[in-house]
């Protein structure tokens, strides 16, 4: 049975600076930056989704963020061993806009399984 997952955005410039200076996992579709979370809450994951201005206009960037967020939500509910001891920032790349949703979910599941 899938578990419920709620995303809580990163707040402030300092949290983003800390995450960007830590570990990362890259793909053709996105880059996941992650660092140790100070406070761990049950079923709440500190995660932000970022799409840069060079990806397109506001409509396209928002669609990229929405697709990435929904794919991440689906991937995390399917991963049994996922724990929320990290804070994440996922930076989208251009291919996210055109790729099949199912393949994006599979790529996210694979990359999150690398993070332990």
Buried (B, 14 or more C-beta within 10 A) or exposed (E): EEEEBEBEEBEEEEBBEBBEEBEBBEBEBBBBBBBEBEEEEEEBBBBBBBBEEEBBEEEEBEBBBEBBBEBBBBBBBBBEEBEBEBBBBBBBBBEBBEBEEEEBBBBBBEBBEEBE
